[in-house]
Amino acid sequence: MLALRLARGARPQVQLCRLLVAAASAGSGLLLLCTLGYALAHPDAPAGSVLRLVWCAVPMAATVYLAVAVARTDPGTRPRSGLAAIGLGPVRLMALSAVTTALSTGLGSLLALLAFLHLRGDLPGVPFDGAAAGFLAADVPLPLPAALTLLTLVPLAASAASALALRPKDAGGHRAGHRGEAPARPGGDDAPEDRAAALPDGVVSGSAAAGPAPGGLPWGVAAIAAGLAVEAHASGSGGAPRFPLPGGVAGGPAGVLLGWALTALGLALVGPALAYLCGRLLEAARPGAVRLLAGRGLQREAARIGRPLGVVCAVASGAYAMTAPYVGARLSFGPLTTLGALLVAGCALTTLVTAAIEARQARAETVAALVRLGAPATLLRGAAFLRAGALALVFVPLTWMVAELAAMPLRG
């Protein structure tokens, strides 16, 4: 009941994010139910049904990733002294966040069930002149336990992942490193070094304004190198079994797809470190005010926006690799493949936008302090454009290179 009250009293932008999570959950649930309908309509082809179920794991993972990102940016999950006084410490806030995530994704699963029943004709009115009824086995009774089991996958996975992401890290109940917040010191007022760390980026000199570099760079580089090596080896083995792609796209060797998965994982791992490196390069070689402000800000935001940016690069490279062999040819995707592709791309972009909004909110005090110090608006806009340009200068060529290398075996 408390989770419902907190969800109902949230700000409009938070409600919009939760509606987006519900929409993504509805899309994933509909894909799972359509896989069930295909299995009912084709009982003699279990391999095709299993393959479609395997491909549903990609939009499911994207939905869970979006749900975790929204849960991390929810103001209601942040520990505050007022909530702790009434017994809502970090552990209970974590549980409330998991319940709220389950409610959002559960609403999406319910919408998916209604849409699926409507497409089958089990509800009044048959859309699309009954074109989807045959594909979804409308003449076969729907096994309700199987449908409900599939619909619970996304809510369970999303709530568990949210609880894992928001779990208290130390014995004091504070999530160290989460959202860049430092635990409050006993005694009320912050220490001088805490106040210095809260000053605007670029105003504080030295290492007091830049946190430690994000980890994951060695593992990410190793994963990218291993993925490219696996792709090159698999493309040279002509007799290797081919793994079909959804939507009528010609598949490639299973090793090529495994290599691309490793490469995508590597892009997600190196994203924060590359963003931090962009900030270090911006403030190198005796920078001015604009470059110093942009570089310090990018270093502080590297852990927040780096991983979503890496995921977007992985999705973009995968989309290019799948469609590059068909340049100049007519390629028509099926409705379910289109839904899955839009779901994955939409979740990745929405997560990146959510991280950017969270970073902007974290810079609100910095911007206000700079305005009080008399900083012109052109300085702030210039720093923002410089941050975006530095990220684009690093991530766009990297994405293109990975996409070209992943598309080579599929072209052959």
C-alpha positions as CSV (number, residue, x, y, z in Angstrom):
1,M,0.0,0.0,0.0
2,L,2.8,2.4,0.8
3,A,4.4,1.7,-2.6
4,L,1.1,2.5,-4.3
5,R,0.9,5.8,-2.4
6,L,4.5,6.8,-3.2
7,A,3.9,5.9,-6.9
8,R,0.7,7.9,-7.0
9,G,2.3,11.0,-5.4
10,A,5.4,11.1,-7.6
11,R,6.2,13.9,-10.0
12,P,4.9,13.9,-13.6
13,Q,8.3,13.1,-15.1
14,V,8.7,10.1,-12.7
15,Q,5.3,8.9,-13.7
16,L,6.2,9.2,-17.4
17,C,9.3,7.1,-16.8
18,R,7.2,4.5,-15.1
19,L,4.7,4.5,-18.0
20,L,7.6,3.9,-20.4
21,V,8.7,1.0,-18.3
22,A,5.1,-0.4,-18.4
23,A,5.0,0.1,-22.2
24,A,8.3,-1.8,-22.6
25,S,7.1,-4.5,-20.4
26,A,3.9,-4.7,-22.5
27,G,6.0,-5.1,-25.6
28,S,8.1,-7.8,-24.1
29,G,5.1,-9.7,-22.8
30,L,3.4,-9.5,-26.1
31,L,6.4,-11.0,-27.8
32,L,6.5,-13.8,-25.3
33,L,2.8,-14.5,-25.7
34,C,3.1,-14.5,-29.5
35,T,5.8,-17.1,-29.2
36,L,3.4,-19.2,-27.2
37,G,0.8,-18.7,-29.9
38,Y,3.3,-19.8,-32.6
39,A,4.1,-22.9,-30.5
40,L,0.3,-23.7,-30.3
41,A,-0.1,-23.2,-34.0
42,H,3.0,-25.3,-34.9
43,P,3.1,-28.2,-32.5
44,D,5.3,-30.2,-35.0
45,A,8.1,-27.5,-35.1
46,P,9.4,-27.2,-31.5
47,A,12.8,-26.0,-32.7
48,G,11.3,-22.9,-34.3
49,S,9.3,-22.1,-31.1
50,V,12.5,-22.5,-28.9
51,L,14.4,-20.2,-31.3
52,R,11.7,-17.5,-31.1
53,L,11.8,-17.8,-27.3
54,V,15.5,-17.4,-27.3
55,W,15.3,-14.2,-29.4
56,C,12.7,-12.8,-26.9
57,A,15.5,-12.7,-24.3
58,V,17.0,-9.6,-26.1
59,P,14.0,-7.3,-25.7
60,M,13.4,-8.8,-22.2
61,A,17.0,-7.8,-21.2
62,A,16.4,-4.3,-22.7
63,T,13.2,-3.9,-20.7
64,V,14.9,-5.0,-17.4
65,Y,17.8,-2.6,-18.2
66,L,15.3,0.3,-18.6
67,A,13.4,-0.6,-15.4
68,V,16.6,-0.6,-13.4
69,A,17.7,2.7,-14.8
70,V,14.3,4.3,-13.9
71,A,14.5,2.7,-10.4
72,R,17.9,4.2,-9.8
73,T,16.8,7.7,-10.9
74,D,13.6,7.6,-8.8
75,P,13.8,10.3,-6.1
76,G,11.6,8.1,-3.8
77,T,14.5,5.6,-3.5
78,R,17.0,8.0,-2.1
79,P,17.7,7.7,1.6
80,R,16.7,10.8,3.6
81,S,16.8,11.6,7.3
82,G,13.1,12.2,7.4
83,L,12.3,8.8,6.0
84,A,14.8,7.1,8.2
85,A,13.2,8.6,11.3
86,I,9.9,6.8,10.5
87,G,11.7,3.5,9.9
88,L,12.2,3.7,6.1
89,G,15.9,3.0,5.9
90,P,17.8,2.0,2.8
91,V,16.7,-1.7,3.0
92,R,13.0,-0.8,3.1
93,L,13.5,1.8,0.4
94,M,15.1,-0.9,-1.7
95,A,12.1,-3.1,-1.1
96,L,9.7,-0.3,-2.0
97,S,11.6,0.3,-5.2
98,A,11.4,-3.4,-6.1
99,V,7.7,-3.4,-5.5
100,T,7.2,-0.2,-7.5
101,T,9.1,-1.7,-10.4
102,A,7.0,-4.9,-10.1
103,L,3.8,-2.8,-10.2
104,S,4.9,-0.9,-13.4
105,T,6.1,-4.1,-15.2
106,G,3.0,-6.0,-14.0
107,L,0.8,-3.4,-15.5
108,G,2.6,-3.8,-18.8
109,S,2.2,-7.6,-18.6
110,L,-1.5,-7.1,-18.0
111,L,-1.8,-4.9,-21.1
112,A,0.1,-7.4,-23.1
113,L,-2.3,-10.2,-22.1
114,L,-5.3,-8.0,-23.1
115,A,-3.7,-7.2,-26.4
116,F,-2.9,-10.8,-27.1
117,L,-6.4,-12.0,-26.3
118,H,-7.8,-9.2,-28.5
119,L,-5.6,-10.3,-31.4
120,R,-6.7,-13.9,-31.0
121,G,-10.3,-12.9,-31.0
122,D,-11.0,-14.1,-27.5
123,L,-12.3,-10.6,-26.7
124,P,-15.1,-8.9,-28.5
125,G,-13.9,-7.6,-31.9
126,V,-11.2,-9.1,-34.1
127,P,-8.6,-6.6,-35.3
128,F,-6.9,-6.7,-38.7
129,D,-9.8,-8.7,-40.2
130,G,-8.6,-11.7,-38.2
131,A,-5.2,-11.9,-39.9
132,A,-3.4,-12.6,-36.7
133,A,-5.8,-15.2,-35.4
134,G,-4.3,-18.0,-37.5
135,F,-0.8,-17.2,-36.5
136,L,-1.7,-17.1,-32.8
137,A,-3.7,-20.3,-32.9
138,A,-7.1,-18.8,-32.2
139,D,-8.8,-22.2,-32.7
140,V,-6.7,-23.8,-29.9
141,P,-7.6,-23.2,-26.3
142,L,-5.0,-20.9,-24.6
143,P,-3.1,-22.6,-21.7
144,L,-3.6,-20.0,-19.1
145,P,-0.9,-21.2,-16.7
146,A,1.7,-21.1,-19.4
147,A,0.7,-17.6,-20.5
148,L,0.8,-16.4,-16.9
149,T,4.2,-18.0,-16.4
150,L,5.6,-16.1,-19.4
151,L,4.1,-12.9,-18.2
152,T,5.7,-13.1,-14.8
153,L,9.2,-13.3,-16.3
154,V,9.7,-9.6,-16.9
155,P,8.2,-8.4,-13.5
156,L,10.2,-10.9,-11.5
157,A,13.5,-10.2,-13.4
158,A,13.0,-6.4,-13.3
159,S,12.1,-6.3,-9.6
160,A,15.0,-8.6,-8.7
161,A,17.5,-6.5,-10.7
162,S,16.2,-3.3,-9.2
163,A,16.6,-4.7,-5.7
164,L,20.1,-5.8,-6.6
165,A,21.1,-2.5,-8.0
166,L,19.8,-0.5,-5.0
167,R,20.9,-2.8,-2.2
168,P,22.9,-1.1,0.6
169,K,26.6,-1.5,0.0
170,D,28.1,-1.0,3.5
171,A,27.2,-1.7,7.0
172,G,25.9,1.8,7.6
173,G,23.2,1.3,5.1
174,H,24.5,3.9,2.6
175,R,25.0,3.0,-1.1
176,A,28.6,4.1,-1.6
177,G,29.1,5.5,-5.1
178,H,25.4,5.4,-6.0
179,R,24.3,8.4,-7.9
180,G,27.5,10.1,-6.9
181,E,26.1,10.8,-3.4
182,A,28.4,10.7,-0.3
183,P,27.1,9.4,3.0
184,A,26.3,12.2,5.5
185,R,28.8,12.7,8.2
186,P,27.7,12.5,11.8
187,G,27.5,15.8,13.5
188,G,25.4,17.7,11.0
189,D,27.6,20.0,9.0
190,D,29.7,18.6,6.2
191,A,33.5,18.6,6.5
192,P,35.5,21.2,4.5
193,E,36.5,18.6,1.9
194,D,32.8,17.6,1.5
195,R,31.9,21.2,0.8
196,A,34.7,21.5,-1.6
197,A,33.6,18.4,-3.5
198,A,30.1,19.9,-3.8
199,L,31.4,23.1,-5.4
200,P,31.0,23.6,-9.1
201,D,33.0,21.5,-11.5
202,G,35.9,23.6,-12.7
203,V,35.8,26.0,-9.8
204,V,37.6,23.5,-7.5
205,S,41.2,22.9,-8.7
206,G,43.2,19.8,-8.2
207,S,41.9,16.3,-7.6
208,A,39.3,17.3,-5.0
209,A,36.7,17.8,-7.9
210,A,37.3,14.6,-9.9
211,G,36.4,11.2,-8.5
212,P,38.4,8.0,-9.2
213,A,38.4,6.7,-12.8
214,P,35.6,4.1,-13.4
215,G,36.8,0.5,-13.7
216,G,36.0,-2.0,-16.4
217,L,38.3,-0.7,-19.1
218,P,40.6,-3.8,-19.1
219,W,37.7,-6.2,-19.1
220,G,35.8,-4.3,-21.8
221,V,38.8,-4.1,-24.1
222,A,39.4,-7.9,-23.5
223,A,35.8,-8.6,-24.3
224,I,35.9,-6.5,-27.5
225,A,39.1,-8.2,-28.6
226,A,37.8,-11.6,-27.9
227,G,34.5,-10.9,-29.7
228,L,36.3,-9.7,-32.8
229,A,38.6,-12.8,-32.7
230,V,35.6,-15.1,-32.4
231,E,33.9,-13.4,-35.3
232,A,37.0,-13.6,-37.5
233,H,37.5,-17.3,-36.7
234,A,33.8,-18.2,-37.2
235,S,33.7,-16.4,-40.6
236,G,36.6,-18.4,-41.8
237,S,34.9,-21.8,-41.1
238,G,32.6,-22.3,-44.0
239,G,31.0,-25.5,-42.7
240,A,29.9,-24.0,-39.4
241,P,26.2,-24.2,-38.6
242,R,24.3,-21.0,-39.3
243,F,22.1,-19.4,-36.7
244,P,19.0,-17.8,-38.3
245,L,18.1,-14.2,-37.4
246,P,14.5,-13.1,-36.8
247,G,12.4,-11.4,-39.5
248,G,13.6,-13.3,-42.5
249,V,17.2,-11.9,-42.2
250,A,19.8,-14.3,-43.4
251,G,21.7,-15.6,-40.4
252,G,25.4,-16.2,-39.9
253,P,27.5,-18.7,-38.2
254,A,26.7,-19.1,-34.5
255,G,30.2,-18.1,-33.6
256,V,29.7,-14.7,-35.4
257,L,26.7,-13.9,-33.2
258,L,28.6,-15.0,-30.1
259,G,31.5,-12.8,-31.0
260,W,29.1,-9.8,-31.6
261,A,27.6,-10.5,-28.1
262,L,31.0,-10.3,-26.6
263,T,31.8,-7.2,-28.5
264,A,28.5,-5.6,-27.3
265,L,29.3,-6.5,-23.7
266,G,32.7,-4.9,-24.1
267,L,31.2,-1.7,-25.4
268,A,29.0,-1.5,-22.4
269,L,31.9,-2.1,-20.1
270,V,34.3,0.4,-21.6
271,G,31.7,3.2,-21.9
272,P,32.3,4.8,-18.4
273,A,36.1,4.6,-18.8
274,L,36.0,6.2,-22.3
275,A,33.7,9.0,-21.0
276,Y,36.1,9.6,-18.2
277,L,39.0,9.7,-20.6
278,C,37.2,12.3,-22.7
279,G,36.9,14.5,-19.7
280,R,40.6,14.1,-18.9
281,L,41.5,15.0,-22.5
282,L,39.3,18.1,-22.4
283,E,41.1,19.5,-19.4
284,A,44.6,18.6,-20.6
285,A,47.2,21.1,-21.9
286,R,46.4,24.3,-19.9
287,P,42.6,24.5,-20.5
288,G,40.5,27.6,-20.4
289,A,37.3,28.0,-18.3
290,V,35.1,26.3,-20.9
291,R,37.3,23.2,-21.3
292,L,38.0,22.9,-17.6
293,L,34.3,23.1,-16.8
294,A,33.4,20.6,-19.5
295,G,36.2,18.2,-18.6
296,R,35.5,18.2,-14.9
297,G,31.8,17.7,-15.4
298,L,32.3,14.9,-17.8
299,Q,34.6,13.1,-15.4
300,R,32.0,13.4,-12.6
301,E,29.3,12.1,-15.0
302,A,31.3,9.3,-16.6
303,A,29.9,6.5,-14.4
304,R,26.4,7.8,-14.9
305,I,26.2,8.2,-18.7
306,G,29.1,6.0,-19.9
307,R,27.4,2.7,-19.7
308,P,24.1,3.7,-21.3
309,L,26.1,5.3,-24.1
310,G,28.0,2.1,-24.6
311,V,24.8,0.2,-24.7
312,V,23.4,2.5,-27.4
313,C,26.6,2.0,-29.4
314,A,26.2,-1.7,-29.1
315,V,22.6,-1.6,-30.3
316,A,23.6,0.7,-33.2
317,S,26.4,-1.5,-34.3
318,G,24.2,-4.6,-34.1
319,A,21.5,-2.9,-36.2
320,Y,24.0,-1.9,-38.8
321,A,25.6,-5.3,-39.0
322,M,22.2,-7.0,-39.5
323,T,21.1,-4.6,-42.3
324,A,24.4,-3.9,-44.0
325,P,24.3,-7.0,-46.2
326,Y,21.0,-5.8,-47.7
327,V,22.0,-2.3,-48.8
328,G,20.2,-1.6,-52.1
329,A,17.8,-4.6,-51.6
330,R,14.3,-4.6,-50.4
331,L,14.1,-6.0,-46.9
332,S,10.8,-6.3,-45.1
333,F,10.7,-7.2,-41.4
334,G,7.7,-8.9,-39.9
335,P,5.6,-7.1,-37.3
336,L,7.0,-9.0,-34.3
337,T,10.6,-8.4,-35.5
338,T,9.8,-4.7,-35.9
339,L,8.3,-4.6,-32.5
340,G,11.4,-6.3,-31.0
341,A,13.8,-4.0,-32.8
342,L,11.9,-0.9,-31.8
343,L,11.7,-2.1,-28.2
344,V,15.4,-2.7,-27.9
345,A,16.4,0.6,-29.5
346,G,13.7,2.5,-27.6
347,C,14.8,1.1,-24.3
348,A,18.5,1.9,-25.0
349,L,17.8,5.4,-26.1
350,T,15.3,6.0,-23.2
351,T,17.9,4.8,-20.7
352,L,20.5,7.2,-22.2
353,V,18.1,10.1,-22.0
354,T,17.2,9.2,-18.4
355,A,20.9,9.2,-17.5
356,A,21.3,12.5,-19.2
357,I,18.4,14.0,-17.3
358,E,19.8,12.6,-14.0
359,A,23.2,14.2,-14.8
360,R,21.5,17.5,-15.5
361,Q,19.7,17.3,-12.2
362,A,22.9,16.5,-10.5
363,R,24.5,19.6,-12.1
364,A,21.6,21.9,-10.9
365,E,23.5,23.1,-7.8
366,T,26.7,23.5,-9.8
367,V,24.9,25.6,-12.4
368,A,23.2,27.7,-9.8
369,A,26.5,28.4,-8.0
370,L,28.2,29.4,-11.3
371,V,25.3,31.8,-12.0
372,R,25.7,33.3,-8.6
373,L,29.4,33.7,-9.3
374,G,28.5,35.7,-12.5
375,A,29.2,33.0,-15.1
376,P,27.6,33.9,-18.5
377,A,25.1,31.6,-20.1
378,T,27.4,31.2,-23.1
379,L,30.0,29.5,-20.8
380,L,27.5,26.9,-19.6
381,R,26.2,26.3,-23.2
382,G,29.7,26.0,-24.5
383,A,30.7,23.5,-21.9
384,A,27.6,21.4,-22.6
385,F,28.3,21.4,-26.4
386,L,31.9,20.6,-25.7
387,R,31.0,17.6,-23.6
388,A,28.6,16.3,-26.3
389,G,31.2,16.8,-29.0
390,A,33.9,15.0,-27.2
391,L,31.7,12.0,-26.5
392,A,30.6,11.9,-30.2
393,L,34.2,12.2,-31.4
394,V,35.1,9.1,-29.5
395,F,32.0,6.9,-29.5
396,V,30.8,7.4,-33.1
397,P,34.1,6.1,-34.8
398,L,34.2,3.3,-32.3
399,T,30.7,2.2,-33.1
400,W,31.3,2.4,-36.8
401,M,34.5,0.3,-36.6
402,V,32.8,-2.4,-34.5
403,A,29.7,-2.4,-36.8
404,E,31.9,-2.8,-40.0
405,L,33.9,-5.6,-38.4
406,A,30.7,-7.4,-37.3
407,A,29.1,-7.0,-40.7
408,M,32.0,-8.5,-42.7
409,P,31.2,-12.2,-41.9
410,L,27.5,-11.6,-42.6
411,R,28.3,-10.0,-46.0
412,G,30.4,-13.0,-46.9
